[in-house]
Amino acid sequence: MARGEFTDIPFAREMLEHLKPQLPSTEGLPSGGLRSYTPFFEARYKSVSRILIEQGAKQILELAAGFSSRGMEWSRRADFQDGVYVETDLPDMIENKRSIVTAILGSIPANLNLCCASVLNRSELEHACSSFQKARVAVTTEGLLRYLTFPEKEQLAANVAAILRQFGGTWITPDIHLRQWMKERTGTRLHQRLANDLGRDVEPNYFDDLAHARSFFERCGFTVEERPLMEGIEVGTLADASADMLKQLEERRTFVLRV
């Protein structure tokens, strides 16, 4: 909702229009909640896309893609017509995504593959990679890690590391959520609603600080390159970013991980 209403992310508005009949109620969200979080969603999306462009990525694997519109965007890029974009998610989400992409684009582009795969199931992820050539792959996760426990994060990291050892490339993720940011930005009511929807509290899933996040990925066998989330993003292009939100965005990092 936030991306579709308030950002210039390609295809986000079209996706929102398609989804409106099935969207949940926003009752219980704090006043202005959707709009106040929009700059974070927008910066996160643009940070990942900028690094993909910088790398000249031709094989992209987006894990737990959900309602991301990047696959549709990249399938139409003139410089990606010889590339392959693979989105993975659970079966119900992939079925929904096929309907969305077909409604917006008319059909599923030949260079966009929508694959059923759990991020915790290595064999399913290996099957999702079957359309890739033996060349480097850019793996992305955007908005996933805070929903995974640390043992689940370790399983995901092991699965991504196996992919990168096979193909080469990087794992790009802005999912470096710190506990202090959660407490500053998330009210008690919203936090409880999230816990109720998920069936578990996500607070234990947050990193203590950036050093904790770095050491976690290093223990999982990655070298870590920290990039400012706001690198290359003009503040004026973000929708209605408050001073407090901009301060947090300046502190946030996107990790580029290699094995």
HELIX and SHEET records of a PDB file:
HELIX    1   1 ALA A    2  PHE A    6  1                                   5    
HELIX    2   2 ALA A   12  LEU A   19  1                                   8    
HELIX    3   3 LYS A   20  GLN A   22  5                                   3    
HELIX    4   4 GLY A   33  GLN A   55  1                                  23    
HELIX    5   5 ARG A   70  SER A   75  1                                   6    
HELIX    6   6 ALA A   78  PHE A   80  5                                   3    
HELIX    7   7 PRO A   91  LEU A  105  1                                  15    
HELIX    8   8 ARG A  122  ALA A  128  1                                   7    
HELIX    9   9 CYS A  129  SER A  131  5                                   3    
HELIX   10  10 LEU A  145  TYR A  147  5                                   3    
HELIX   11  11 PHE A  150  PHE A  167  1                                  18    
HELIX   12  12 ARG A  179  ARG A  185  1                                   7    
HELIX   13  13 THR A  188  LEU A  198  1                                  11    
HELIX   14  14 GLU A  203  ASN A  205  5                                   3    
HELIX   15  15 LEU A  210  ARG A  219  1                                  10    
HELIX   16  16 VAL A  235  THR A  237  5                                   3    
HELIX   17  17 ALA A  243  GLU A  251  1                                   9    
SHEET    1   A 7 LEU A 112  CYS A 116  0                                        
SHEET    2   A 7 VAL A  84  ASP A  89  1                                        
SHEET    3   A 7 GLN A  59  LEU A  63  1                                        
SHEET    4   A 7 VAL A 137  THR A 141  1                                        
SHEET    5   A 7 GLY A 169  THR A 173  1                                        
SHEET    6   A 7 ARG A 253  ARG A 258 -1                                        
SHEET    7   A 7 THR A 223  PRO A 228 -1                                        
END                                                                             
